[in-house]
């Protein structure tokens, strides 16, 4: 937990309580569902929570913004971002019911009024529009673009136009190359924000919608 307050010292008491509550609830669920590898559960705050919060270093969502987390898995990056930004609405989706049940329980346990979770695939969403789509370790950028491009609101209210903000690792140059010509992309090394070794070769990638 100290690693979170190291980079986000401005957290209020409720936010700190909610971040602290993540470890027991995820440990409990992990014993039943095996969401996160044993090695990773020991590094929950660094590799899952703080990694998710790298998005907040690139873009501060406005009050009232609506954000979709595609392929949320166990609730990342949506849950940590919802704790950090209580004035922003987050909709977390995943195709796997057992994962969504975990996410729904985490939301309920933490009393996160600004987050909701649903078992649905991005391509099945109907009549829903968002300011931004966020995602972590779900698919390549070209596929994420296909899933997300019809889901953006037409009105832009942020410094960046509405679009995709993805946490990526590995060879992102190849993924960017595979996008259709003319797509606008910005890449931010997570190691610019957080000094831990784990964040080398990790990136926040913004793809304009």
N, C-alpha and C positions, 0 to 999 in steps of 0.2 A: 504493500500500500504506500510505503514511503516514496516509491518511484513516481507515483501519481502526484503527490503534493510537491515533490521536487520540481516538476515542470509546470504544475498548475497550483501555485501557492495561494491563489485567490479563492479557492473553494470555500463555500459556506458550510456550516455544521451539517445540514441535511445532505448536501452532496457528499461530504466525507463519510457520513453514516451509510449512504447508499453504496458508495464504492467499497467500503469495508464489508458490507453485506454480500458482495458478489462471491467472495471466496467460499464461505460455508455453503451457499446455495448451489454453486457449481460443483463443489466437491461431493455434495449429497447426490446431485443428479448424475454426476459422472460415474459414481459407484453403480448406478442402475442402468444407465444408457450408454456409457463410454463415448461421450461427445468429444472429449479432448484427450490426447494421449497422456499417459501418466507423467512423462517427462514434462509435457507442456503445462499440466495442471499445477506443477511446482513453480512454474513461471507465468502464472495466469496474468498478473498485473503488467509484466513487461511485454509478453508476446501477444497478448490478446487485448487487454484494456488500453494500455498506453499506445500500442500500435494503432488501434482504432481511433484514438484521439489525435493522431497525426493529421487527420482530415481537418480538425479545428485549427491547426497551424496554417493551413492553406486558405481556408474559407470560413468566415464566421457567418452562420446563417442568421437572417433577420428574424425578429420576433414575428411569430405567426407563419413562418415558412413551413412548407410541407415537404418532407423528405421520404423517399422510398429506399429501403434497404433490400436489394435483390439477393436471394440466396444467403439469408442471414445466418444459417447454420444454428449455432448456439446463441446467437444474438449479437454478433459482431459484424460491422462496427456500430450497429444501431443502438444497443443498450448503453454503452459508455457515452456515446454522443448525446443520448436522451438525458442522461444524468447531468452532463456538462451544460446542456442547453435546454433548461426546463420550459423555455418560452417558445420552443420549436416543436412541431408535431412530426413524429416518426412512425412510419408504417413498415413493419418488418415482415417479409414474406419468404417462404421456403416451400419446396414441393414435398418435403418429408414431414409427415405428421408428428413423429416422435420428437423431432427437433422443435417444431412449433409449440408442442405441449410444454417443453422445457422453457422456451422463451416466454410463453404466456405465464408460467409459474413465476419466473424471475420478475416480470413486469408487475404481477400481483403482489409478490413478496416485498418488492421495493416501493410499491404504491406509486408507480410511474404513470401519472395521468396523461402524459404527453406521448405515450407509446402504445401501439397496438400490434398484434401479431396474427398472421393469417396463413393457413396452408393453401397456397395457390402459386402457380408459376407466373412469371412476368407476362408471358404471352397470353395468359388467360384473363388478365385484369381488364375489366370493362368500365368505361366511363370514369376513369380515375386519371387525374393529372397532378404533377408534382413540380416543385421548383428545381429539385436536384434528385438524382439517383446516386446512392452510395453503394459500394460493394467491396468485398475482400475475398480474394482467392477463390473466385467462382468460375470464371471463363476468360477466354482471350478477349481483347478489346473489340475485335470485329464482331464477335457474337454478342457482347454486352451492348454494343451500339445498336444492333438489330432489335434486341429485346427492349431497349430503353427509348428509342427515338420517337415513338408515338406517345410517350407518357409524360412529356414535358408541357407545362403551362405555356401559353403563348406570350404572356406578360412577364417581363424580366424586372425584378426588383432588387437584385444584388449587383455588386461591383462586377462580377463575372456573369455572362449570360447563362441561363439555365442549361444544365448539362449533367454529364456523368463525372463522378469523383471516385476513382477506383484505387484501392491499395494493391500494389503489384510488387512482385519480386522477379528476380531472374532477368532474362534477356528481353527487356521491354522494347528495344529497338525493332526487333523482328515483328512484334505485335503492332507497333505503330506503322511500320512499313506495309503491313497487310491491310491497313485501313484504306477505304476509297480515297482517291486523290482529292485534295482540297479540304480535308477534315482538319479542324483546328485543335491542336493538342498542346498542353503544357505539362512538363514533368518536374517534380520536386523531390530530390533525395530526402528520405526521412532522416538520414544521418545529419542533415543540416539543422534538424530540430532536436534530436535526441542523440546523446553521445554513446549509448551502449552498443557494443559490438554487434548485437543481433540486428540492428537497423541498417548495417552496411548492405548494399545491394537491394534495399527496399525503397519503394517510390510511392508517392501520391501522383496519380495521373489524372489530369482534367481533360475531358473531351467535350467540346462545345456541342450542345444539342441541336 
